[in-house]
Amino acid sequence: MKNLLGIIFLLIVSSCTICKPDPEPNIPVKALWIAQTFQTLKNQDFPRIKAVSWWQEKWENEDGSISDLRINSSQESLDAFRAGIDDALFQTTAQFDNNKLQPPAQGIYFAAFPDFGGPEDNVTAQRISDFETLAQKTITWAYFSDNWYNDIHFPTAAVQTIYQAGRVPFIRMMARTTLDENVADPNYSMQNIIDGDFDTDLQQWFQDAANTGYPLLVEFGTEANGEWFPWNGVHNGDASTTGYGDPNLPDGPERFRDAYRHIIDLSRQAGATNITWFFHIDAAGQPAEAWNNFENYYPGDSYIDWVGVSVYGAVTPDENPESFTDKLNNVYDRITTMTNKPLAILETGIVAY
């Protein structure tokens, strides 16, 4: 079976560049994209990449179209994925030093968001097992959202489920009261976080995190440079330089930066030294304006342990897919200039056509 998958993988990689519609009658665009992405990782064209986390989900869009990013959306896609991940380069055992995640001595961690549902918080051991059965490989961490909605509390049950399954919990702190996109949040503004409005709940969150007694991976403000989320600068002062802080910096990103710093300061005060902190951006980002550059959001090396980036080929059927390499090329040099921290592809995948 492995030999057959290897042959399929080589045929897909060598066939052609990504295009739409389907470039070859027997090779769907998605399978080709998956194969080429794995080939890029295997070639280590981006040597600072030390982890890759796949996004496994299917949902219906407002126009009725289906976004199916699952690796098993077709047999060809599943075959390409299995062939690509079946390599010693992809590691599944996390290495920690003083409770901080270290890059693997060799290779790249393989991880996933293993289809924890639309709110991204339906965490079960079965969903982890189902994804690993499909991939024919275990994952290093399981990635899920801690949606604050109307209160803030540590997601104890989800964390314990992941840990007891033998995987590392990766928590996305999502400062949102609803799942609505492209709107400001009525409660969790970056200024309110900076002002300490939620300090009591956050201090308890971090005390509970410390009390777990095992290493955790955490990020605040997923895809910070994307206006679809309420913590983006568009919703917190945008390009203005007169409403907050340094008059030489755009207020929106500066508020996010300081809110993230405030959160990490609270974690340190609570003794939650078992957390590895990630800063997460999108490879494209919106709006595509200089003030929204991800560098303006970065809390700094003294706060952040890893930098993560989302690199999707396409997430809706009406998008033309862009290769993983081209998408990452847009930001890789800027990230590696900004920091020497290890780089993780925290979200990747492509819709089925």
SULUR-V669792 format. One record per helix or strand. SS is the DSSP state (alpha for helix, beta for strand). FROM is the first residue (numbers start at 1). TO is the last residue. Records with the same first field share a line. If there is no record, write none. Layout:
SS: FROM-TO  FROM-TO
This chain:
alpha: 2-15  29-43  75-85  125-135  156-164  190-194  199-212  233-235  251-269  290-292  294-297  324-329  332-338
beta: 24-24  27-27  49-56  58-60  66-68  90-91  95-97  100-102  108-114  141-147  168-174  216-220  226-226  275-282  286-286  306-312  342-349
